[in-house]
Amino acid sequence: MERLNKEDDTLIHISHRHPLHLTDLPAGDDDDAPPPYCHACRFPCTGGSIYQCAPCRYVLHPSCARFSKAIRHPSHPEHDLALRLTPGGEYGCHLCRACLHIGYSWSFSCDPCGFDLHLPCAGLPGTAAVPEHAHGRHGLMMRLVHDDPRRGMGSFDFCAVCREGCSTARWFYACRECGVGAHVGCVVPDMPLGDAYAALDKAQAAVADAARWPEVPIPESQQLEELLDEQTTEFVRMEADAGGLLPLFDKSCQD
């Protein structure tokens, strides 16, 4: 996949014809110097080190640069996933099976099965710790769930960390003992696509809540009372605008 020279931290990578040099990013925020974007995952490099070819402005996250040409991932045990440097498919994009977002960057793919993963999703740890407040009953370690989400796990509709809506349609972390789960981004906060998982989960949870708690139809009698109240209020306002209460009947009609 690549050849690394540890003496001068130089990387020869198949994606670029020039050597890439390991460079530390400057600390602090500088509005005049936006962070460079990784050519592999298309996400900004916001801290630590990068591999770069300065004359070409070509940049890679170290984690993206060190992926192998092919991996065997537990989410797709039938075949190896090959590293694809250009988006495949008819429209030049792919659907990541982990986060269900469209991708235009590098991916790990199984062409016969049409199975694709973003690089950050493919690199998620199999187990990770959650904050103590989230789930301390069965320990703090949760495992990444990427197979059939409901197979032996039950289901959940909120994240144990952020307490927001959570769906089992995408990968998530869960407790083996009770199935309590959490967003990928809440468990691995430095994951570039972490917000994508939560955003789709919250939107789907809102739709589910609307379906679960539909608006209760107002009884016809209550609707009539509300209508009469509105008409009475409007009538009083019109009389006040006219300079005082108006007689209900014309006196001339009573003679």
N, C-alpha and C positions, 0 to 999 in steps of 0.2 A: 504493500500500500504506500509506504513512504520510507525514506531513509533519513535517519536522524544523526547529526553530528553533534555529540554532546560537548565537544571541546568549545565550539563557538555557538552552540544552540541554534544550529541551522537545520532546516527541514527541507528535504526534496520531496515535493508532493505531486501526485499525478495530475492534479487539477490546475497546476500552474507551471510554466516553463522556466521560471526563475526560482532560485532558492528563497525560502521564507525564513526570516530571522525572528527569534523570540524577543519581544519588546515589551517592557513594562509600560502600562498606561499611566499617564499622569494622574495624581490624586487630586480630588476636589472637582467642583463643577465649574465649567467655563462656558458661558453662553455663546461665546464667539467661536468655540471649537466643539461642535457636536460630536458625539462618539461615533467611531467608525462602525460600519455594519459588516457582520460576518458574511462572506460570500456563500457559505454552506447552508446556514440556517436562516439567513436574512434577518437576524435579530441584532440589536446594537451590542457592542462590546463595552460594558459599563464599568469594568473593574478588573484588576489583576493584570494578566499578561495576554498578549496576542502574538500570533505568527503573522508576519506581514512582509510584503514586497513593497517597500516605500515608493520606488519610482512608478509602479503600476497601481498603487493604492489598493492592493489586493490584501485582504485580511481574513484570517480564520481564527475562530476560537480554538484554543488548544484541545478542548474535548472533541470538537468537530474534526480537527485535523488528524486526530489519532484513531479514528474509527477504521476498522478493517474493511477490505473490499467486500467481504461477505460475513454475515453473522447468522447464528442459529438462535432465534428468539422464542421464548416460551409461548408467546401469543400466537405463533404460527409454526408449530413443531413439525409440520409435514415437509417443509422445504427450507433451504437456506434463503435468506434475504440478501439480495445483492445491492451494493451501493450504487445509486443512480445519480449522476452529476447533473443531468438535465431532466426536467419533468417529462414524464411519459404521457400516454393517453392521447386521445383525439384532440383535446383542447389545450394541451400543454400544461396540464396540472394534475394533481392527484388528490384523493381524499384519504386523509390519515385515519386509520382504523382505531386509533387511540382517543384522539380528541374530537374527531369528526369535523375538523376544519379543512378547507381546501388549502393545498400547499403548492407553491411554485418554486420551491428550493430543492436541495438535495433530499433524497429519501432512500430508505431501505425498502426494496420492492421484491415481490414475487410475481413475475409477469404472468405465468400460467394461471395463477389464482386471482390476479388483480388485487393483491394485498399490498398496501403501502403504509409506511410509518414515517412521520417527521423524525429527523435526527434527535432532537431533544426528547421526544416521546420514547424513541427506541432506547435511549440511554438512561431512562428512569431506574432508580434502584428497586430491587425486588422487595425489600423491606425498608421501612423508615420509621423514625420516632415521631410521635405527635406530642404537643404540649401536655403537661400533666393535667391541666384543667379539662382537657378534651375527653380523655378516657383512661382513667387510672385503675379501673376495676380489674382488668385483665392485662395489665402492663401497658407500656407506652409504645410498643412496636406494632405497626400495622403492615400488612402485606399488600402488594400491588395486585389488584384484581383485573385481569384482562381477558379472561375467558367468559363464558356465559355468566353475566353478572348475578343472575338469580340462582345459579346452580349451587345448592347447599349453603347459600349465604343469607337467604332472606332478602329483604329490600329495605331501603330507608329513604326518607325524603328530606333529610336535613344533614348538614355537615357538622360533625362533632366539634370542629375547631371554630368555624365562623358562625355556626348556627343558622346559616342561610340555606335556601333550597338546594337540594342535591339530587341528581338523577343517576341511576345505574346504567344509563345508555352509554356513557363514556367510561374510560378506565377510572378507577378510584382506589383509595387505600381503605382497608377494612380490617377489623379485628377477627381473627379466626374463630374466637369463642362465641361471639354474639352477633357478628355481622355489622356492628356499628361502623359507619364509614366516614370518610372525609374527602374533600376535594384534593386532587393532585397538587394544585398550587398552594393549598393550605399546609400540606405536609412537606412539600419541597418548594419553599417560597422563592428560591433563586432560579427555579426552572423557567426558561424564557416564555414558554407557552402556558404557564400556570394560570394566568388570568383568563385564558380562553376556555378552560374547563369550567371555571366558576360562572363565567358570563352565560354560557349556553345552559348550564344547570339552573341558574336563577330564572332564565327566561322560560325554560320548560316547566319549572316548578310553579311559576305564575300561571301558566296555561292550565296546569293540572288543578291548581286551587280554584280557578274560575269554573272549571268543569265540576269539581267536587262540591262547590258551594254556589250553585246558580242563584240568581236573584229570585226571591220569593214573590210571586205575583200578589199585588195588593188587592184585597177583597173589593168587590164592586161597590158595596155600601161605603167603604172608607174612601174610595175614589170620589163618590158623589159628595160626601161631607167635605172633602178637601176642595172640590170644585165650588161648592156653595160658599165656603169660607173665603176663597179667592175672589169670588164675585162680590161678596159683602164688603170686603176690604176695598175693592176697587170702587164700589158705589160710594162709600164713605169718603174716599179720597176725592172723587169727582164733586161731591157736595161741598167739601171744604174748599176746593178750588173755586167754586161758584160763589163763595162768600157766606156760607152758612147752610144749615139744614133746609132742604126744600120740602114743601108739603107733599104728601103722598097723593092728595087729590086737589084738583082746582076748586076753590070755594064756589066759583060761579056754577059749578055742576051740582052743588048741594042745595041750591035755592029752588 
